[in-house]
Every structure is written in C-alpha cells, then in structure tokens.
Amino acid sequence: MNHTVKSKLKWLSCMLALPAITFAQDTEPATSSYFSNPLFDTLVVAILLLMILIVAMSNVLKNLTQSEYFQKKYITKLEDQSSNSTKIIALLAMFSLMGEQLLAQTAVPVKAVVIDDWRIGGLDGFTFYFLITLIVIESIAIFILFNLIKGFIKSDTIAVKTVVDKTTGEIKVVTKKTIIDKLNASVDIEKEGEIMLDHDYDGIKELDNNLPPWWKYGFYLTILIGVIYLINFHILGTGDLQGEEYTKAMAQAKIEIEEFMKTSANNVDETNVKMLEGAEITAGKEIYTANCVACHGKLGEGGVGPNLTDAYWIHSGGIADIFKTIKYGWADKGMKSWKEDLSPKQIAQISSYIKTLAGTNPPNGKTPQGDIYSESDNKILSDSTFLVIDSLTLKKIKKDSLTIIK
Amino acid sequence: MELEKFKYDNQIVKMFSIATVLWGIVGMLVGVIVAIQMFVPALSFDIPYTSFGRLRPLHTNAVIFAFVGNGIFMGVYYSLQRLVKARMFSDMLGRIHFWGWQLIIVLAALSLLMGYTTGKEYAELEWPIDILITLVWVVFGWNMFGTIIKRRERHLYVAIWFYIATFVTVAMLHITNSMEIPVSLTKSYSWYAGVQDALVQWWYGHNAVAFFLTTPYLGLMYYFIPKAANRPVYSYRLSIIHFWALIFLYIWAGPHHLLYTAVPDWAQSLGVVFSVMLIAPSWGGMINGLLTLRGAWDKVREDVVLKFMVVAVTAYGMATFEGPMLSLKSVSAIAHYTDWIVAHVHVGALGWNGFLTFGILYFLIPKMYRTKLYSQKLANTHFWIGTLGILIYAVPMYWAGFMQSSMWKDFTPEGQLKWQFLDTVTKMIPFYAARSIGGTLYLVGAIIMAFNLYKTAKAGSFLADEDAEAMALTNNYKGHSTDHWHRWIERKPIQLMIVSLVVVIIGGVIEIVPTFLVKSNIPTIASVKPYTPLELEGRDIYIREGCYVCHSQMIRPFRSETARYGEYSKAGEFVYDHPFQWGSKRTGPDLAREGGKYPDSWHYNHMLEPNSMSPGSIMPTYSWLLDDDLDVSTLKAKIKAMQTLGVPYPEGYADIAEIDLNKQAEKIAANLKKDGIETSPKKEIIAMIAYLQRMGTDIKKTSVADTLKK
C-alpha cells in the first residue's frame, strides 16, 4: 500500500507539472517580450512557488504515510474504505487534465484575442487567463493536500498520550508531536536513541535528524531563483540593467511632468516670467528665507553670495535675468542651480521678492559686485512697477559710489 | 592506549573574558556618545579627537575587533581545549596572543583618534597595525593548530570546522584588503583604486561580517548551546551541509553592498543571487541551534544563559533573512545609505554577537570560579533591559531609514524634488534621540552584567588549571565502512583547512580578478585627470577626518539622485582614487559632484560653523582646519607613492609638486579674500576647499548657463 501511495503521489506531481511544461513550449516564441512584462513574471513566479509548495507538501504527506503510526492504524483503515486518498489523487489529476483541456480549448480563440488587442496588464487575454487557471488549479491542489495532511495530523494527535513501559510496567506520558516537528520531519524525542550518532565531544552528542524538508526545498528554490535571475539579466538580456532602468525612469518622468504642466498654471520660464505682486511676494520671501539667506543674507545684504539690494548685478538684474540665474545657477561663480529644488512658480516668486529688495540698503551690505543694472535698458520689462524701483535704485547707486570713494 | 591526565588552561580564558567585558563596555559607550552626537553636534567639543568622523570608526572597530574579537578568543580557548581533550598547545603563545591583541586595540584606539586611518570602513587601521594584526593572528592560528594536532579526540567537532574556516578566511581577507603602499609610519595608500578598491573592500567588509561576526560565533553556538541545554545537537547532516554551503556562498555576496553603483552589472548580479542563495545555509545554523533545544524549552524559561542564547540565535535568523532581502536591487535602492542599514547591522551586533557573548559569559564565569552566579535576578534584569534596548534601538532606525529614503525620492508633480536634503535630516532627529536611548539601555545592561560577574568572581575561587583525563590517540586508526563520508575530513585538520581555503577563494577570485584584467569593466574617461598636489593633500584631510562616515561619493542612476546631485557616477571617474571614498551612509548629502556647487567662501564658513550655511545641519564644526597649517612634509613621498601605483604624474613631478601646491593655494586664498575672508594660503582649509571644489568636476557637463551664453 505504501508503495502505491508513493507512486501515486509521484504521478500526481508529474501531472501537475505537465501543464506548465506544455505551456512553456507554447509560448516559447514570444518569451522575450513576455518576460519583460512584470505581471507575467509575477504570475510565473507565483506558479513556480505554488508548484514547489505542492512538491513539498506531497513530500510531507509521503513522510506521514511512511510513519509507523500511520501504517499501523490509518492505512489499514483506508484500505478497507477503498482509499480516500486515491479518490483525491484522481480528482487532482482530473483538475490538472482540465488545465490541459482548457489549453486545447482556448488555443482556438487566441488569434481573435490578439487581433482585438484585448490586454490585461500588458498581457493578452489568453495568456492571462491561462496563467490564472494554472494558479487556481495549483491552489486547489494545495488546499486538498493541506486537508489531507491536516487529517493525518489530527488522527495522530488523537493517538495515545501515555504508554506503558514494558519492563517496569510504569505508565509514561508521551510528548505530543507538534506541527513544527512534522514540518521539520524530526524524529520523536523518545526515539532519539535510534538516530543518536556515536559522537561524543566533551559530552556533546549528535543526532542525525533529517534535513527539514522546507529548508531543503527552500534552498533549492533560492538556487533556482538565482539561476533564473542570471539568465534573465545576463543571458537572455530580458531584464533591465541599471542603465536602461534609468533611461526609462527619466523618460517616464518627462512624460508625467509634461502631462502635468499642460494642465497647470505653473508653466513659467525665463521667456515669459512677469513681476508678481502681493501674496506672491510674501510667498517669495518665505522661500528666500528658507533657502537663500545662508549666502545672500537675511535682508539680501550679501555674504558668501553677492548683495541683492544694490544696483550692481553680476548676471544682470531684470526679473527674467534673476529667474534665469536662480533656475540654472552659475556654477563657475558658486551659484547653484535650483531647478530641481524649486518649481518655476516658486522661482518667479523669489525673483519678484528679490526685485522688491532693491534700494532697501540693509546694514552690513556687501560691496557691490558686477555692473550697474538699469531697468530702462531692459526692453521686456517696462511697466510702471519697475520705474518706481528704478528711482530707488538710482538713489542707491549714489550712496554706493560714496561708499566706494570712502 | 593509556589514560592520560592533563589540565585545561582556564587562566587564558579568564584573561580574554575580562578583556571582552571591558572593551565591550568601552565600545558601547563610544557608540552611545556618537549616537548622541548625531542630534547634539556640539558634543564633538570642537576638537579633532572627539569629532564624529573619528569616533565612529573607533566605535565600530572597538565593538567588532575588541569586544567580539576577545569574545571569540575567550570562547575558542575554552571550548577548543575541551573538544579536543588537550591543553592549549602553548601557554606562552596564548599570552603573546592575548597581550598582542590588547596592544593592537590600544594602538588602534589611539591612532584612530589621532586621525591615522586608511579610510576603508572596518579596515581603517594603518599599515604598521595591519602587520601586527597579521602576526598576532598567526600566533592564534599556530596555537590553535598546535592544540588540534596534539588532540586526544580523533574527530573534529563542527565548532572546530568553523574555527578553522574563520582562521584561514580572516587571514586571506585581511591580507588582501590591507595591501597598501606606505608613505610614512602613519599614512599609506590603498594598492587598489576606485571600482577595484570598492570590490576588494566590500569583499572584505562583507566577509568580515561573515567570518569574524558569524562563523566563529556559530562555532561557539555549537559548543555552548548543547552544553548549556544538555541536549544533543539536532542534526549532524545539517551541520555538514550548512557549514560548507555557508562558507562557499558567503564570499560571493560582497557586491550587494555596491548595488546601483559604478561596479559592473555582472558583479552586482552575482552579489544579488549569492545573497539570496545564502538564506538557507545561514538559517541552517539557526535551525540547528534552536532545534537542539527541542525538549529543553522548559529549561529556557528558567535559565538565563539559554534565554540570552535563544534571543541571539533568533536575532541571527532575522538578520540573515533581512540581509538577502536587502540585497535585492529594488530593496537596496530604498535602504542603501539610510539608517535602515544601521538598524540591520545592530540587530546582528546587539542581538546575535552581544547576546551570545553575554550568554557565554554567564555560563563560563560561574564554572571557572566554581560557584553560582551572584544574582540570577540581576542577570534577568540584564536580559530584559538588553532586549528592550535592542527594540528601542532598531525600531526607530528602521522607521527613520524608510522615511528618509522616501523623502529623498519624493518629487512634486511639477517635477522638482520635494525636499531639500537638510529637511530630510532635521526630520531624523527624534529618531536619533530614540536610538540613543535604546543604546544606553543596552549599555546599562552590560554594566549590570559586569557587576554581577565581578561579584560572582569575588565569591568563588578561580580554577586556573582544570584537571582532565582522556585516552591517548593511537596511530593505527582505520575508519569504519559504516562511517559517514564526511568523517574522513574531520580526522584531517590540515586538509580541512586547505579545502576551506579553496572553497572561500573561488568566489573572490571570480568576482575581483576580471576587473583587473578586463578593461571593459572600467571604461576610462579621457577628461579624468590625477588630483593636483593641493587636492591630494585635501583628500587626505577628508580621509583623516572620516568624512566618508557620513558622506557618500557615489551618485546612483536614479532620477531622484541625478536631480539632486547631478550626473550619476561612472566607473572611469575613480581610477585615481586610492582609496575609494564611496561611503555607505548618507547622514549628509552625497559629495560626488560637490565641486563648483558653492563658492569657496561657502565651504570656509561651512567648516567653521556648518549651521551658518545650512541652518539646522547636524554636522559638527571643523574649525581646526582653519587654524592648522597644512603639513606638506610628506608631499614628495605621496606623489612618488601615487606614481608607483600607476597614477600618471609626469616624471620628476614629486620635486616640483610643492610649487604647484602653493600656486593653487594662493589662488584659493585670493578667492576667499574677494568674499571678505582673510586667511593664509598655508592653512589646511585651503587644501580641503581645493579637493571639495574638484570633486566630480572632471566630467561635469558644460553647465546649462554656459550653453545659454552661446
């Protein structure tokens, strides 16, 4: 009986694996494109994982059926009742055959599906449902296996918890075999003597327990994952290495930003930036305080960076010039580019705020740097706001020239 | 066969155990100090010797090599004698080993505080100490093999396989990674540069974890858990498979520290897959340890020794599962450079190494002093306070790491980075504070233990020479046909050592050698030139101050990094970097393209008072760079050493290098003067600025501003 169960289980796992093999052959021509699809990869990995779980569970089942207790009590009972497990195994086989049937049936409408370009997560409908079917079949198999194992364990725990020692006639309590012991395929503590090796190192003895099946199959699984990983990235070249990954991420980001900008009022650049007013200036001041004071001073008096309140500008002082300076920076002069940190709108706000600083003449102002900038030279900006500032600037120029003379 | 009487040497075990406790407390104390410095930067006292960049390497070295190192020797000297039924080969070698190791620790501590460092993490010690380490390590190996050779036990127990693998592999790693060319007694340059240096360093760094923190401790676990629980080892088969698989696979995993860097893709992939394959072999140790306790769990509830050991083995299991997960590229992309990694290593260090050491100490001391532990209650307090400490340490760090990484990667819909780097730093402060509390608790626990052990020793009487007897081995031993095949090598220590060495060499050779031989692995870039003499001196200051502890120099190919720091780093950019300075943590921002980002005066002010330029910064001040004169006495030797290493300075350049150095220094001083800063061009800060302004500029794209001008 034991051998029949064993061979049945083997046959069962073969049957379960079969659809996967046929499937692999089927899809071979399109493999390269499929493997680059994350959904496909996920589903295939799930299928493999479930498959391994099935193999592991069959193995546990096998171990259970081989255990002495099972053989004594359960198998005989089973045999009398025309084998429950045989039924289940037949049922499972039927399921897995159904999978193949499904494959045969759905193979016909494949073309139609592809033509319609009906896709789920980038996969054509057929592939998607095929993979899902496999997963469902495997899950059912796992469910059944799980119930079988549970059944065995249950019957085992009902087992006698006390035994009578033959020599002394004493009644001894037998430790219950826990689920952990079963998962590990450990030998009962009472029977340890049978697997005790004749090793003795300073009193330390060694048992020769089985490798825990989950550990062993887990190890195989990680090796399999390793091999698939290397094939995917370095032999088939279907996975993206860091270079391609980066290029794709950048392209994707560009599309997203463009999409957003289309609908956003944020679309300001150095060609169309205008002097802002009111609350925008206050907002500009806040951003200035958070980011600019370290180099340009609290009041724009300068420090590491140039004075922003005088009429002298290294890179010209129009609103568009200031915007450009902040946006792109002047690497050679130590002005950093802020375009990755601040939005165009924010840059426009700071630029506007900086323009309002003109002529405020704060204490400890840094010596002027660059050339005198006069607003009238700037053709784009000639509205009245700037004329006011301009007169202030002129006053400042006089003062500055005085300081320089001093 | 005759029964031989002999004595175990407990004295040497006692010496190492005292050193373990002492250095453990010192190492943890320094750890607590640096943890507090991270949110109270003023605690660096504005002097070089107590600045974070010097104290952190002191902390890591003290904990790894002083605390765990002495712990290994304590456990090995105790267990080896008993496992082979022989006294240590030579009492004298044992004493030389002990005092030699303590000398190394003291020299290491002093030299790290002085700023003598190679700038390679966990291998910071300068060449004279490296040589000393090699010699003392050989003494250890000699003593160990001597003992094994004159053993009275035919077969070697699994613990000893681990000791032997530890001995050969650490020797190989230490020697290969410490290849450096001396410039003076206190300064050397790594033999390797850039990508190669990174690969060698992390091959070493990763396997220092494997073969200094893991394999010897697995060996100790295999002795002390069955002893303390009085249970047989769960599975001999499992020992064999997990031992060989572990030492073979571990070696390959080094490049997982370098994912998404300029290291070739194939090397990164090997690092990934071998890390994944490492889960089962690592867990083999945990399973064998925990299942050995099968049937003894009632004892675990009572016995504090076992309690410590169970938590240790569990922490080992968690850390060795997390490691492979962190090695997946998508996870590494999030966790690398953050405090997540700090949390990960501390689960290993505090949980696995710390707790196993404590368990062993609580087991050994009462035994050697022939008495009961002074207070079970205090030991239990230590257990709980330590466990709590680990939790309060790790949880905030995991949280902090994940949070900071997410902030680094955040973009606004307009496509700008959502957070300035500094914003992400100030958000970390509460977590840093919490972590220091966890660390303090752990330290308090260790102090309670020291007191408890001291009281125990006081109450007992020490047994320096413990009587033992065993049958002598006969020479005409033949194996039984029924023996497991592996029994053969267990009788052959030398063969075991050689096979281990071969097994651990394979991975390293396959991963490292091609980067030397195959040019395509490191594409050269024509515009990358050697450092000027002043920049070279500045770079040495950067190394001396341990800047790499907090700043990386490796921009990964992510949108969030190229947006923040500029073009991602290329392998060819580092060909003159002896040693490489990619770093492994970003407490501060990446500096790979720092050059030209800010004016010279920004750096001057920033070093004097980081908060003036970056309000809220947690960087300590480096004001001594502004006061101290640059020492150019070794410049000539430095240039010559660089030439030996293949850096293409023109012939005879060493003689005129100082002229170039002075010219460049004058320029920077003049530049500073323009911004109102008066300083002598002779100061160290000038060299530092020169180096900072050079970083990453060789291939910097012509700035957008320049393009606009056209």
Interface residues (C-beta under 8 A of the other chain):
Chain A: T175 D181 N184 S186 I189 E192 M196 L197 H199 Y201 D202 G203 I204 K205 E206 L207 D208 N209 N210 L211 P212 W215 K216 G218 F219 T222 I223 I225 G226 V227 Y229 L230 F233 H234 L241 Q242 G243 E245 Y246 A249 M250 A253 E256 I257 F260 M261 S264 N266 A290 N291 V293 A294 C295 G303 V304 G305 K324 Y328 G329 W330 A331 D332 K333 G334 K336 S337 K339 E340 D341 L342 S343 P344 K345 K366
Chain B: S79 R82 L83 K85 E153 H155 Y157 Y223 P226 K227 P232 V233 Y234 S235 Y236 R237 L238 S239 I241 A245 Y260 D265 W266 Q268 S269 L270 V272 V273 F274 V276 M277 I279 A280 P281 W283 G284 I287 L291 R294 G295 K329 F411 T412 P413 E414 G415 Q416 L417 Q420 R556 P557 F558 R559 T562 A563 R564 Y568 G596 K597 Y598 P599 D600 S601 W602 N605 S612 M613 S614 P615 D675 G676 K700 S703 V704 A705 L708
